[in-house]
Amino acid sequence: MIESRFIELMAKNMGKSATPEEIKELEEFFIRFPEYKKMQNFTDALTTEEKQPDTWMKKDLDKNLDQIWKEIRREEAIVAPIEEAKIRPLVFWKWAAAVLLVGVLAAFFFFAQKTDPSDRFAGSGMQNVYVPFGKIKELQLPDGTRVKLNAGSALIYPKVFSTKNRMVTLKGEGFFEVAKDANKPFLVHTDKVIIKVLGTAFNLKAYSTDKKIETILLSGKIQVELNDKPEKNIVMKPNEKLTLINKDAATEYQLEELPDLHKDEVAEIAWLNNKLVFTNECFDEVSKQIERRFDVKIVFENEALKKERISGVFKDESLEQALSFIKMTTPFKYRRDKGVIFLSLRSHIINQ
C-alpha cells in the first residue's frame, strides 16, 4: 500500500531514525508522487530560518490526520490474531506519524505567535513548483528573479518574500538569474548546501538521487555553505565550478576554474538548450539524466555496465536514437517494457 509505506517513511524521517536508503526512497516517492509533498513541505518549513508554514498546508495536514486515524482504526479492526506480530511494526509507525504530525501542528501555532506580523504575511502562500520527467519549466519569482527548472526538479518559494531575505528551496536542478537587492540576500536551500547571493547567474544541480552536487557560476559572486560544515564558507567567482561528493562521513568538495566560454558552450548547462552532454561519465550517472529527459526508468541487469564510460551530445534525438548512438561505443543491449528500459551486457562480453 503506497499510503502505508509513505506514512512509515515520513515517521522515520521525522523521528531521525530513517536509514540513508529509506531517505532516498522517500525522495524518490516525492518525485513520482508530488501530491504527497505538501506534508513534507510543512515539516521542512519548521526547520528553516523563517519557520513560517502557511495556513493551507495546515488544512491539508488536518485532513491527512483524519485519514491516518481512520486507516489505523480500520487496520486494527481487521488484523487477525495470527498476523498481529507481522502487522504491529507498521501500525506502530502509523501511530508515530500521527503523533508527530500533531506535534508539528502544535509547533505551527507556537511559531506563528513568535513571528513578526510582516514576516508572517510574507511566509504565507508557499508555492511548490514541480517539473515532471521529460519537461523543463521557466518561472519568475516575486522579486523578479528568473529560474529555469530541469526535469524532475521542485522549487518551493513564498508568494511574498520576507523583510530579511529571499529564501527558496531547490530539489533537483535549476538555473538562477537573481534580481539584485543588496538589502535582501537570495538564499537557495538544498539538502547539502545553502547558496547565498545578492545578484548573479548560476546553475545548481542537487538531485537527491545523484552522488554529487554541482554549482556553476557565470556572473557575480556567491557564497556556498555546507550543511555539515557551517563554519566552512566557499566563495565562488565567475567561471568557477564547485563539485561536492557525498561521502558517508562528510562532504568532500572540489573547486575548479572553467574555460572562459560563451554560455551556450558550457557543457554543465547544456540542458538549458534542451541538450544532453556527456564527457567520459559513468553509465550509471548518464542513465539518471536519460531517465529525467525521456521520463523512463532504467534498470541495469549487470553491475559492471554501470561503470562503462560514456561521451556524446544529444539534442533532438529520440530515446531509441540516443541509446543506439551509445551502443556504438559501449557493449550493451536493451529491451523496453512500457516505461522501463532494461540494460544488459552483450552475451559475448559476459562470457569473456
C-alpha positions in Angstrom: 0.0 0.0 0.0 1.5 3.3 -1.1 0.0 5.4 1.7 1.1 3.0 4.4 4.7 3.0 3.1 4.7 6.8 2.8 3.5 7.2 6.4 6.1 4.8 7.6 8.9 6.6 5.8 7.6 10.0 7.0 7.6 8.9 10.6 11.1 7.5 10.4 12.4 10.6 8.7 10.7 13.0 11.2 12.0 10.8 14.1 15.6 10.9 12.7 15.7 7.1 12.5 15.5 6.6 8.7 18.4 4.9 7.0 20.1 6.5 4.0 18.3 4.0 1.8 14.9 5.0 3.3 15.6 8.7 2.9 16.5 8.1 -0.8 13.3 6.1 -1.1 11.3 9.0 0.4 12.8 11.5 -2.0 12.0 9.2 -5.0 8.5 9.0 -3.6 8.1 12.7 -3.8 9.4 12.8 -7.4 6.9 10.2 -8.5 4.0 11.3 -6.3 4.3 15.1 -5.9 0.8 15.2 -4.3 2.3 13.9 -1.1 4.8 16.8 -1.0 2.5 19.1 1.0 3.0 17.2 4.2 6.8 17.3 3.8 6.8 21.0 2.9 5.1 21.8 6.2 7.7 19.9 8.3 10.6 21.3 6.2 9.3 24.8 6.8 9.6 24.4 10.6 13.3 23.7 10.2 14.1 26.7 8.1 15.2 30.1 9.4 11.8 31.6 8.8 9.7 28.8 10.3 6.6 30.0 8.5 4.4 27.2 7.4 1.2 28.5 5.8 -2.4 28.0 6.5 -3.4 25.9 3.5 -0.7 23.4 4.5 -2.2 23.2 8.0 -5.7 22.5 6.5 -4.2 19.7 4.3 -2.5 18.2 7.3 -5.7 18.3 9.3 -7.4 16.4 6.5 -4.5 13.9 6.3 -4.5 13.4 10.1 -8.2 12.4 9.9 -7.3 9.9 7.2 -4.4 8.5 9.2 -6.7 7.9 12.3 -9.3 6.2 10.1 -6.7 4.0 8.5 -5.3 3.0 11.9 -8.7 2.1 13.2 -9.6 0.1 10.1 -6.4 -1.9 10.2 -6.7 -2.7 13.9 -10.2 -3.9 13.3 -9.3 -6.4 10.5 -5.9 -7.6 11.8 -6.3 -11.3 12.7 -4.5 -12.5 15.9 -2.2 -14.8 13.9 -1.0 -11.8 11.8 -0.7 -9.4 14.7 3.1 -9.9 15.1 3.7 -9.1 11.5 1.5 -6.0 11.3 2.4 -4.4 14.6 5.6 -2.6 13.3 3.6 -0.9 10.5 0.8 0.1 12.9 3.4 1.4 15.3 4.9 3.7 12.6 1.4 4.9 11.7 0.7 5.9 15.3 4.2 7.5 15.4 3.5 9.5 12.3 0.1 10.7 13.6 1.6 11.7 16.9 4.5 13.5 15.3 2.2 15.4 12.9 0.0 16.5 15.9 3.2 17.9 17.4 4.0 19.7 14.2 0.6 21.4 14.2 1.2 22.5 17.8 4.6 23.9 16.7 2.8 25.8 14.0 0.8 27.8 16.5 3.8 28.4 18.7 6.0 29.8 15.9 3.1 31.8 14.4 2.8 33.7 17.7 6.5 34.4 17.8 6.9 35.6 14.2 6.9 39.3 13.2 3.5 40.1 11.6 5.0 41.4 8.4 7.2 38.3 8.0 4.3 36.0 8.9 2.4 37.5 6.0 5.4 37.1 3.7 5.7 33.4 4.6 2.1 32.7 3.8 1.0 31.2 0.4 4.0 29.0 -0.3 4.4 28.0 -3.9 5.6 24.5 -4.8 6.5 24.2 -8.5 7.3 20.6 -9.6 8.6 19.7 -13.1 7.9 16.1 -14.1 10.3 13.9 -16.0 10.5 14.8 -19.7 9.8 18.6 -19.1 11.6 21.9 -18.4 9.9 24.9 -16.9 10.7 28.6 -16.6 9.2 30.9 -14.0 9.7 34.3 -12.4 9.8 34.8 -8.7 8.1 37.7 -6.8 11.4 39.8 -6.7 12.0 39.4 -10.5 14.5 36.6 -10.2 14.2 34.2 -13.2 14.5 30.4 -12.7 14.6 27.6 -15.2 14.0 24.1 -13.7 15.2 20.9 -15.2 13.2 17.7 -15.3 12.4 16.0 -12.0 13.0 19.2 -10.0 11.0 21.1 -7.5 11.2 24.7 -6.2 9.5 26.0 -3.1 9.2 29.7 -2.5 6.7 32.2 -0.9 4.3 34.4 -2.8 5.9 37.4 -0.9 9.4 37.3 0.3 10.2 38.2 4.0 11.6 41.6 5.0 15.0 39.9 5.8 15.9 37.8 2.8 14.6 35.9 -0.2 14.7 32.2 0.6 13.8 29.3 -1.7 14.3 25.5 -1.5 15.5 23.5 -4.5 15.3 19.8 -5.0 16.8 18.9 -8.4 18.5 21.3 -10.9 17.8 24.9 -11.6 19.4 27.9 -13.4 19.0 31.2 -11.5 19.3 34.7 -12.7 18.9 36.6 -9.4 17.5 40.1 -9.3 19.8 42.4 -7.4 18.8 43.6 -3.9 21.7 44.5 -1.7 19.5 44.7 1.4 17.9 41.2 1.0 20.3 38.3 0.1 18.9 35.5 -2.0 19.2 32.1 -0.3 18.9 28.7 -2.0 18.5 25.8 0.4 19.2 22.2 -0.6 19.8 19.0 1.4 23.5 19.5 1.5 24.3 23.2 0.8 23.0 26.8 1.1 23.8 29.2 -1.7 23.8 32.9 -0.7 23.8 35.6 -3.4 23.0 39.2 -4.0 22.7 39.3 -7.8 24.2 36.8 -10.1 23.6 33.9 -12.6 24.4 30.4 -11.6 23.4 26.8 -12.1 22.8 24.4 -9.2 22.4 20.7 -9.7 21.4 19.0 -6.4 19.3 15.9 -7.1 18.9 13.7 -4.0 19.5 10.6 -6.1 22.8 11.8 -7.6 26.2 11.1 -6.0 27.4 14.7 -6.3 26.2 18.3 -6.3 27.4 20.8 -8.9 27.4 24.6 -8.9 28.5 26.6 -11.9 28.8 30.4 -11.5 28.6 32.5 -14.7 28.5 36.0 -13.3 28.5 37.8 -9.9 29.6 36.1 -6.7 28.0 33.5 -4.5 28.8 32.0 -1.1 28.3 28.3 -0.6 27.8 26.9 3.0 28.0 23.2 3.6 25.3 21.9 5.9 27.7 19.5 7.7 30.4 22.2 7.9 28.6 25.5 8.5 31.9 27.1 9.5 33.3 26.4 6.0 32.1 29.1 3.5 33.2 28.7 -0.1 33.2 32.0 -2.1 32.9 31.4 -5.9 33.9 33.7 -8.7 32.7 33.7 -12.3 33.6 30.7 -14.5 34.2 28.5 -11.5 32.7 25.1 -10.8 32.1 23.6 -7.4 31.6 19.8 -7.1 30.6 18.2 -3.8 30.7 14.5 -3.5 28.5 12.9 -0.8 30.5 10.6 1.5 29.3 8.6 4.4 31.2 10.6 7.0 31.3 14.1 5.3 31.0 16.0 2.1 34.2 16.5 0.0 34.4 19.3 -2.4 36.5 20.5 -5.4 36.7 24.0 -6.8 38.0 24.4 -10.3 38.2 27.2 -12.9 36.4 26.7 -16.2 37.5 28.0 -19.6 36.1 31.4 -20.5 33.3 30.1 -22.8 30.1 31.5 -24.1 27.1 30.5 -22.0 25.9 28.2 -24.8 29.2 26.3 -24.8 29.3 25.3 -21.2 28.5 21.6 -21.0 27.1 21.7 -17.5 24.3 24.0 -18.5 23.6 22.4 -22.0 20.2 21.3 -20.6 19.1 25.0 -20.9 19.1 24.4 -24.7 17.5 21.0 -24.4 20.8 19.2 -24.9 22.4 16.3 -23.1 26.2 16.4 -23.0 28.3 13.6 -21.6 32.1 13.7 -21.3 33.6 10.4 -20.1 30.9 9.9 -17.5 30.0 6.6 -16.0 26.8 5.0 -17.4 25.2 4.9 -14.0 25.2 8.8 -13.9 24.3 9.1 -17.5 21.3 6.9 -17.0 19.8 9.3 -14.4 19.9 12.1 -16.9 18.3 9.9 -19.6 15.5 9.0 -17.1 14.7 12.6 -16.5 14.9 13.7 -20.1 12.7 10.9 -21.5 10.5 10.1 -18.5 11.6 6.4 -18.2 13.0 4.1 -15.6 16.4 2.5 -16.4 17.3 -0.8 -14.8 20.9 -2.3 -15.1 20.9 -6.1 -15.2 24.7 -6.1 -14.9 26.6 -4.1 -12.3 29.7 -3.9 -14.5 27.7 -2.0 -17.1 27.2 0.9 -14.7 30.9 1.7 -14.8 31.2 2.0 -18.5 32.3 5.4 -19.6 30.0 7.4 -21.9 30.7 10.5 -24.1 28.2 12.2 -26.5 25.9 15.1 -27.3 22.2 14.7 -27.8 19.5 17.3 -28.6 16.7 16.3 -30.9 17.3 12.5 -30.8 14.6 10.2 -29.5 15.3 7.8 -26.7 15.9 4.9 -29.1 18.3 7.0 -31.2 20.2 8.1 -28.1 20.6 4.5 -26.9 21.6 3.4 -30.4 24.4 6.0 -30.5 25.7 5.0 -27.1 25.7 1.3 -28.3 28.2 2.2 -30.9 30.9 2.6 -28.3 29.5 0.7 -25.3 28.9 -3.1 -25.3 25.3 -3.4 -24.2 21.8 -4.3 -25.4 18.4 -3.2 -24.2 14.8 -4.1 -24.1 11.8 -1.9 -23.3 8.8 -2.9 -21.2 6.4 0.1 -21.3 8.2 2.8 -19.3 11.1 0.7 -18.1 14.4 0.2 -20.0 16.4 -2.9 -19.1 20.1 -2.7 -20.0 22.4 -5.7 -20.1 25.9 -6.5 -21.4 26.2 -8.3 -24.7 26.5 -12.0 -24.3 29.9 -12.4 -25.8 31.2 -9.8 -23.3 29.8 -11.7 -20.3 31.4 -14.9 -21.4 34.9 -13.5 -21.6 
